[in-house]
Amino acid sequence: MDLGDILLELIIYLIFLVVMTIFLKIALSFFSKSRNTEFGKVFLTSFLITIILFLFDYFLPGLLGLIIALIIIWLVISAIHHTGFGYAILITLIALLLYIVVLLIIGLILGITLLPFPFP
């Protein structure tokens, strides 16, 4: 792997973080109780989420690692943005649903499948 490949992967990761931050910021805006909703704090939350997911996928792959990572992610969201644990779960679900809807719309516009479904 040369320097160009590493830089390309870092650029793709940065784009992914910005997109994730936008969806998380929109999901946070649905709850008036949440604080620290400026872009920098939400970007930090998105960065921590990706690091947590990577570490648990690398060191503890499987369903147990995913469950532990999600609990830690919800604790991070509730701590940084001053929401409850239940609101952190809702924020995560709303951000995921926004991501899926946007993928489906882009796929329909481009005429391609961006999100494969397990059923025909």
Secondary structure by P-SEA (a helix, b strand, c coil): ccaaaaaaaaaaaaaaaaaaaaaaaaaaaaccccccccaaaaaaaaaaaaaaaaaaaaccccaaaaaaaaaaaaaaaaaaacccaaaaaaaaaaaaaaaaaaaaaaaaaacccccccccc
